Amino acid sequence: MFEQKKISTKDKILRNAARMFSERGYDRVTTREIASSAGINSASIYYYFSSKDEILKSLYRLYTEEQNKKRPDLNELLRLVEIAPPHEVLMKSEYHYDEEIREFLDQILVTATRGFLTDLESERFLQESIFGDIMGILKPLLERMVELGKIKPFKISVFLRVLCHYCYSAAALNSSPFKQSVAEFQEGMSLLFSLIAPVQ
């Protein structure tokens, strides 16, 4: 989506919708406002999307596609657990996006979180793409580290919930005037991972 130099009308619609949904909430944004922000006639939006709901679903699909491209290889990480320090392995489990795509993905995440309690589509997206993904990669890694005696046993599920909250907070910051750089986000992840006590 972001690799082309010329931005398509469809991409403009999605970018503007993500920004507006994250700032004001899905229910408070109209297709007319999205079209205006994208610089197109309000009727033209229906050439690309049949409804506002389809725009939201397209945003969630886009997030999942970008996530799938960057997802670390769990089997490779599990092999690395055998030979590398725990902190190094955990830092390699992080998704790495450039600034532009990260800001867009953070807006989608904030949109989903705003709709979590009232919208089944947003709830499903968060469960699968955010919480499910963190659990699916980090839980087996941490369990294996405990099993190998590389880290002290601890409540993995509690730690992963804290990590999920940190990821959301970082996304919320990125959708506000108080943006956080990729380097700052990774410093925060490193700090959280340093709470996991290695066995001496």
N, C-alpha and C positions, 0 to 999 in steps of 0.2 A: 504493500500500500504506500509506503513512504519512500520507496526506492526511486520512483519516477520524479524527474525535475518538474514536470508540469502536473499540477494537481487536477484530477478530474472533478467534474461537478458532483459525482457521487461521493468522492472522498471529502469534498468541501462540506457536503451535507452532514456526513458522519462526524467530521472534526468539530463542526459548529454545534451539532446536537450533543456530542460528548461534553463539550465545554459548558453549554447551557444547562444540560441535565445535572451536571455535577455542581454547578453554582446555585441553581434554583430548585432543583428537584424535577423529576420527570413530569409530574402532574401539573406543574406550573409553567410549562413550556408548550407552545402551540406549534403545529407544523408551519403555520404562516410565519411565525417568528424565526424558525429554523431556516426557512427558505430565504427570508429577508437577510438574515445574517450570512447566508451562503452566497448572496447576491443573485438570486434567481427569483423568477415569478412564483408566487405561492402555488399555482396550479401545476407548475413544472415538477414539483417535488414528487408528485404521484406517478411521474414517468419512471422514477427510480425506486420508489417505495410505495406500497399500497396503503400504509398507515404509519402513524407514529410508533405503534407497537412493533412494526416490522423494522423500523430504524433501531429501536432498542435491541431487538433480537440480533440484528446485524452487528451491532457494537459488541455484544457478548460473543458472537461467533468470531469476530475479528480478534478479540482479546485471546480467545482460546487458540486460534491459529498462530498468533504471535508467540504465545506461551509454548505451544508445541514445538516451534522452531528452536526455542532457546532452552528447552527442558534438559537438564543434565542427565547423563546416562547412569541410571541407578546401579546397574551391574558393574560398570567401571568404578563408580564410587565405592561400592562394596569391596571390590578388589583392592582399591587404594587404602581402605580401612586397615588392611592387614599390614601395610608397610609404612604408612605416613602418620604423622602426628594428628590427633583428632581435630584440632583447630584448623589445620590446613585442609583436611577433607571436608569439613563443614563449610568453609569458605568457598570451596569448589562447587558446593551444592546450590549456590546462589545463581539466580538468573541474571544475565548481563544484557541490558538494553542501552541503546544510545539515548541521549537526552530527549530528543524530539519524540521518539516512539514511547519513551517512558512516561512523559507528561500526558500523552494521549491515553495510555493504558491506565494511568492513575485516575484520570477523569472517569473512565469507565468503571473502575473499582469503586470510586466514591458514589457514582450514580447507583450502582448495585446496592451498596450499603444503605443509601438513603431509602431505597425501596424494599429493603430486606423484610420488614415486618408486614408489608401490605401487598407485595407482589410475588407470586409464586415463581415467576421466571427469574427474578433477581435472587430469590432465595436459592433456587436450584443452581444458578450460575455461581454464587458464592460458595455453596457447599462443594461443588465439583471442582471448580477452577482455582479456588483460593484455599479453603480449608482442606479439601481432599488432596490437593496437589502437595501442600506442605506436609500433611500427614503421610502421603504416599511415598515421599522421598526421604524426609528427615526421620520419621519414626523407625523404619528398618535400619537406617544408618546408625542411629543412636542405640537401638537395641543390640545391634551387632558389636558396637564399641563396648557396651557393658558386658556382653557375653565373652568378648576377648580379654576383658580386664583392662581395657585401655582408659576407661573413664569410670568414676565412682557411680554406683547405682543412684538414680534419682527419679522423680516423678516426671516422666517424659511428656505425658499428655498435658500437664500443667505448663511446662516449659513451651511446648508448641502453641498453646493458646496465647501465651505472652508474646511469642514471636508473631502470631497472626495479628495481634493488636498493634504491634510495632509496624508491621507492613501496612496495615490500614492507616495508622497515624501518619506514616511517611507519605502515603498516597494523598491523604487529606491536605497535608502541608503543600504538596506539589500542585494541588488544585487551588491554592490560595496565594496571596502575595508573598508568603514566607516560604518560597521554594527551597527545596533541599537538593543539593547536587548528588549525582551518582556516588561520588567519593564519600560524601557525608553519610549517605544511606549505608554504604558498605562499612564505614567506620562503626555505625550503630550495630550492624549485624555482627561485626567482629567483637564488639563489646559484649553483646548478648551471648555469643558462642563462648566467650572467655569465662562465662559463669559456670560452664560445664567443667567440673574438676577432673583433670587427668589423674590417673593413678601414677604415683611417683615410683 
